[in-house]
């Protein structure tokens, strides 16, 4: 479940947004903040995925909040909402990385559609990161195998080399059985494996 922070200096506005989101049964964990400073402090300990903020607030604007939130959490998706329809606000919001700009009074269906689109975007990014992490894990395993056997090919990416340089200790296990076919039971119990240690300085 993704996290969404609602920021507005008016409690009635925050309550309205919360009600509309809960009524739409959107899969979000919600929290609220009444100012940009409060929101930034909360984001340090509760990293939200979506920032839903008003533009005009005392002390610091929603645009300033969006900029600072993006510096703190580069992957955060910001939705700006305001009763001010000037193009300049929308353009500034988009240059700061906002994914959408919604005008007050908020139309429930528009709000639901906008947040649903952002959730889909977050899911796609999450799936891509998972795929990239899996591919990188395979590449590191392949490179480690090459290092051990002296068959590391030329042209290995600098990122893989950097990850290899983080290893300080390697354990070699010699299994009498086919380890990849029976991984869990033979790895977690006594399998008669012979263990060798290779230390890196």
Buried (B, 14 or more C-beta within 10 A) or exposed (E): EBBBBBBBBEEEBBEBBBEBBEEBEBEBEBBBBBBBBBBBEBBEEEBBBBBBBBBEBEEBBBBBBBBBBBEEBEEBBBBBBBEEEEEEBBEBBBEBBBBBBBBBEBEBEEBBEBBEBBBEBBEEEEEEEEEEEEEBEEBBEBBBEBBEEEEBEEEBEEEBEEBBEEEEEEEEEEBEEEBEEEEEEBEEEEBEBEEEEEEEE
